Amino acid sequence: MKIARRLKPDILAELERGSQVVVLYGPRQTGKTTLMKEVIAETHGKALLLDGDELRHIDSLSSRDSTKLGRLIEGYDLLFVDEAQRIPDIGLNLKILHDSFPRLKIAITGSSSFDIARGVAEPLTGRTWSRTLFPLATDEYLGALTRHEVEEGLDERLVLGSYPRLLSLETRTEKESQLAELAGSYLYRDILELSGIRNPRKLRDILKLLAWQIGNEVSLTEIGRQVGMSKDTVQDYLDLLEKSFIIFELGGFGRNLRSEVVRNRKYYFHDNGIRNVVIEDLRPLERRNDAGALWENFCVAERRKFLSYSATLASSWFWRTYDGAEIDYVESRDGKLFAYEFKSGKKSARCPASFNAAYPDSAFSIVTRENWIEFVRGGERETHFSLSTS
C-alpha cells in the first residue's frame, strides 16, 4: 500500500523556490529518505545524493573549502545530504555552499535534532526551512484508505504504532518482530553515538519508567531516586530523548487560579509501538489493562502531528488543580482555549466547574472512538462532537 506523505507538497514547493536550505528532521525509519527521493524525482534539474553514513562523503562535505565543495557540486542543480548529523561542521559547509552557489538547491535530513540543530542552526541562521517527519499520521492514512478502513485498523495502531515499514508486512507476528527489531536497532543509536552518554543502561531505565507513566505527571526527583541520578541529570537525559524524537512533554496550564499545577510535566511517546516495545508488551488491545493510557498517548501524538504538518500556531498543556480537578489536554489557538478529555470506552465526562468558572469562554469536548478523527484532523468543530459540557 502506497501512502502519500503530508509534507511532500510543502517540501517540493520550498525546494522549487530554492532560497532556503530544506531541513527534514524526524525519527529513524519514518521514511525521510524515501520522501526526499520522491520529492527530488519531481524537482527540476540534476541532483547529487550523498549519504552522511559513508566516509567518502564525509570528507568532501566537512572540508570548509569552497573550491573543494564547488568541485563536488559542479554540474548539479540540487544537493541532498541524508543523515547530515554525522558530518562534522555540516552547518558551516552548507553555509559556504548556500552563499557561494546561490542557484544550488540544498536539502538535508537528520534523525537527531540535538546534534544537527546545533551544527546547522547557528551557521545557517535565516537560511533554513525546517520540518519534522513523524510516523504515519491519521491524515496520511485517510489519503489512501476509507474512514471505515482506518477505524478498523485503530486497535492495531494503538499497540503496534504507525511506522511505515509495518505496512509491507501481512501478519501480526511479522509486524511485532519488525517493530522490536526497529526499536532495538535504532531507538538509542543517535543518542549513544552523538551525545557521549556514559551509562546507556540508565537511559533505558528512565525511558521504561516514562513508558509506564504516560498520561501521568512525572516527578524527576522520583525517577532520579529510582535510577540513582540527580534530578538535573535526569532532565538532561529527558532532553536527549526529546531531541531524538522518542518522547515529548506537556506542561501544566494555568493563568487564573492559584491552585493550578503549572510546574509539573507529562511525557508522551511519538509512537505507541515504540512505547510498547520499551515495556516489552505487544499484546493485543483486548488483553491489556493500559488501553486508556494508550488511547491518550495516541490522541495527543496524532494531534501533534496534525498541528506540525498544517503549521497551525497552537500551544498545548494538561490542566490540574491541587484539589484534584483535571483535564487531559488543553489547546490554545486563535485566541481561544479548547479542553479535551480522552475516553476510549463509552464513559461520559464533564468539564470541571473550576475550569469552566476560570475560563468561561473555553470549549470542552470528549474525544472517543466515534469522533477521534475529527479531533485529530482539525478540532475546529468542537460543538459538533461534544458529548458533555457544563
N, C-alpha and C positions, 0 to 999 in steps of 0.2 A: 504494500500500500504506500503510495506516494503522498506525503503531506507537505503542502507549501508552507514555508515559514513566514510568520507575520512580518519580520523585519526586512525581508527581501526587497520589496519596492522602495523602502526608505534608504537602504544601503545603495541600491542601484542609482537612485536619484542623486544621492550625495557624491558618489564616485563620478557620475557624469558631470557634475558641477566642477569637481576636481580642485576646489580651493582649499580643502582641509584634508588632513590625514585621517582616514577612517580607522577607528579602533574598535574591534569587536571583542568584548570580554565574555567570560562565561565558564561554567564548569567544564571539565574534560568530558568528551563523549556526548556532548549535547548537539553536535552537528555543525560546529563553527566552520570547520574546513570545507565540509560539503556545501554549506550555504555560500561561502565566499567563492568557491569554484563555480557554482551556478550563476552567481552574480557576474563574475569575471567573464563567463561564457557569453553573457548578454551585453557586455561592455565593449565599446568600440576601441580598436587598437590592439597592439600586440602586448601580451602580458608575460612578465617574468615571475614565476612562482618559486619561492625559496622556503626551506624548512629550517626553523631555528634549532631543531634537534640534530642537524647534520653539520659536522665540523667544518666542512669546506665552505659553507655559507656563513658560519660564524666569523671566520677570518676576514672575509670581504666586508661584512656589514658592521664590524667593530673597529675599522681602521682609522676613522676620523680623518681620512684623506680624501678630499673632494675629487682629486684626479683618479684615484683608485675606484671610488664609488661611481664616478662618471663612466669609467670603462665597464663597470658591472652592469649598468642600466642602459648602456648605449644601444640604440635601436628599439628600445621598448617604450611603450606608452603608459604602462601600468606596472607597479611593483607590489607584489603580495608576499608578506612575510608571515608564515604560520608559526605559532608558539614563539612569539618575539621575545618573551620574557627571558629566554635562555641565551640571548645575545648580549654580551657586555656593551654598555654605552649605546644601546639601541636608540635611545631618545636623541642623543647628540648627533648620531649619524643620520637619523631621519630628518633632523633639523637641517643638516647640511644638504641633504638631498632635496628637501622641500624648498629651501631658499635658493639653492644653486640651479635647480632644474624645475622651475615653476610649472612647466607643462606636464610634468610627470605626476600621474595619479598614484597615490600610495594607500595601501590598506594592510592592516596587521591584525592578528588575533593573539589572544593571551588567555590562559586558563587560571591565572592568579593575579588579581589586581594589586596585591601588596607589593609585588616587585615591578610589574610592568608600569603601574601607575606612577610609582616613584621614579622609574627610569625614563618615562615618557612625558608625564605631565609637566614637569618643571622645564625641560629643554624646549618642549613644544607648546608652551603656553600660548593660547589663542590660535593654535594651528590644528587642533584636533576636533573631530566629531565622534563621540563615543556612544556605544550602545552595549547592552548585555543580552546574550542569548541564553535562555533558560531551557530546561527540559520542556517537552512539548506542552503547549498551552491549550486550554479548552477551545479557545477561538480557532486555533490551528486544526484541531480535530474536527470542528464543525465545518471547516472548509473542505473536508474530504468525506465526512460521514454525515448521516442524518442525525437529528437530535435524538431519535429513539436509539440509534446505534451507540451514540456517545453515552447516553444514560445507562444502556445495558452494560457498558464496559466500566462503569463507575466503581463497582466493588473491587475489580482487579486493580484499577489505578490507585485506589485508596491504600492498597497493600504493596503493589509492585512499582508504583510510580509511573513516570512518563518519559523515561529515556528512549530516544528514537530507536536504538538498536533492538529493543524488545519487539518492535513492530514486525521484524522479519522472522520471528520465531512463532511456531504453531502451538506448542504445548506449554502448559504452566510450568512443568518441570524444567524445560529448556529455558524459560524466562527467568525462573528463580536462579538457575545455575549461572546464567549470563549476568544477572544483576549482582550476584555475590562476587563473581569474577571482576566485574567492572569496578565495584566498590573496593575490592581488595587490591586491585592493580593501580587505581588512580586516586582514590579518596584522599590520601595523605601525601601523595607524591610531591606536589609543588611545595607544600608547607615544609616537609622534611628536607627537601633539596635546596630550597631557596631562603629559608628563614634562619637556619642554623640552630634549630631546636635540638637540645641535647638529650631530651628524655621523651621519645615518641610514645612510650607506654602511657605516660601521664596524659598526653594529648588524647589518646584513645579513651582513657578512663573518663576524662572530662566530657568528651563527646557522648559517651554512653550515658553518663549522668544526665546530660541535657536531653537525650533521647527519651529517657523515662519521665521527663518533666514537661513535655510540650503542652502548652496551654496553661501551665502554672508559672507563678512568679519564681524566679531563680535567685537564690542567695549565693553570691560569690564567696562569701565568708564560709558558708557551709560546704560548698564544693571544695574550697581550699582545704578545709579540715579533713575532708574525706580522701583527698589525693595527696595531702602533705605538702601544700603550697601556700604561699601568701595570696591574699585577695588580689593584689596588684599583678602577680604573675598569672593567676587565673584569667584576669582581664586581658592580659597580653595574649594568652592562648586563644581566648574567645575572639579577639580582634583578627587573629590569623585565620581562624575558621570562617569568619565572616568574609574576609577578603579573598578566601579561596572558594567562595560561593557554595559553602556547605550549609551554613546556617544564616539566619538574620534575626534581628531583635526588634521587639516592640517595647517602647517605653510607656510609662503611665501617663494618662491625660489628666490635666487639672488646670482650671482657670478661676473658678468662682468659689470653691468650697475649701475650707481649711482642713477638712477631713479627707480630702482626696490624696491617694497614694500616687506620687509622681516620680519617686526616685527608683522604684523597682523596675525590673526588666523581665520580659518573657522572651524565650528563644524558640524559633521555629526552623524546620528544615526546608530547603528549597524543593526537596523531592521526598515524598513519603517512602519510596522504595529504599532510598539511602538510609533514612531513619530506621526502617525495619531491619535492614541488613546490620546496622550498628548494634541493635539489640538481639540480633540473630533470631528473628521471629518473622517468618514469611507465611505463616498460616493464613488460610482464607479468612475473610472478614467474619463469617458466621461462627468461627471458632475462637474469636478473640474477645478480650474484655476491655480493649482500649479503642473501640470503634469511635467513641465520642472524641477522643484526642486526635485520632487520625482524621476525622471529619473536619475538626477545627484547623488542623495544620494544612490540610488540603485546600480548604476555602481561603484561608489567609494567603497561602502561597500562590494560588491561582489568581486571586485578586491583584496581588503584587505584580504578577506577570502582565496582566492587562494594563495596569497603570503605567508600567515601564514601556510597553510596546506602543501604547497610544500617546505617550508623552503627556499624560494627564498630570497637572500640577495638583498634588494632594499630599496630605500628611496623615499618618495612621498611628494609633495607640490602642492600648486596652484601658479600661476605666475601673477603678475600685476605690471604695472608701474604707476607712479604718473600722467602720462598724459593720462591714460585710457586704454592702451593696456592690454589685459588679456588672460589667458589660464586657463581652468577649472582644469586641472590635469597634473602634470609633475612627471615623474618617472625616477629615476636614477638606472640603473642596468648594470652590465658587462661593466662599464666604459663609458656608453653612456646615453644620455638623450632622453626620449620619451615624447612627448607632445600630449595631447588629449583634444578635445572638445566634450561635450556630447550633442547630438541633438536628442530629442525624435520624432521630426517630420522629414520632408524631406528637412530641411534647409541645406544650404551649409555653409562652413566657410573656412577662410584662416588663415594660420599661421601669426601672426603679424610680420611685417617686422623687427621691432626692436629685436624680439626674434630670428628670423632667422639670422639676422646680428650678434648678440651676440653669438649665439650657432649654427654655420653653419653645424655642423656635427650631429645635432639632427634630430629625425624623428617626423613628425607631422601626426596625424590621427584624423578622426571624428568617434565617436562611436555612431551608430544608432541602430534602431531595426533590421537592416539587419546583423550587424556584432558584436553585443554586446557579443555574446557567445565567439567569437574568442578573444576579448579583455579580458573578464573575465578569460578565461582558460589559457591564456599564454601571449598574447601580443607580441609574437616574430615574427609575420607575418605582421608588420605594413604596409609595402609597398604593401601588397596584398589587404588591405582593406581601404587604404587611399582614400578619396573622393576628397580631395583638398590639394595641397601643394604649397608653394611658398617660 
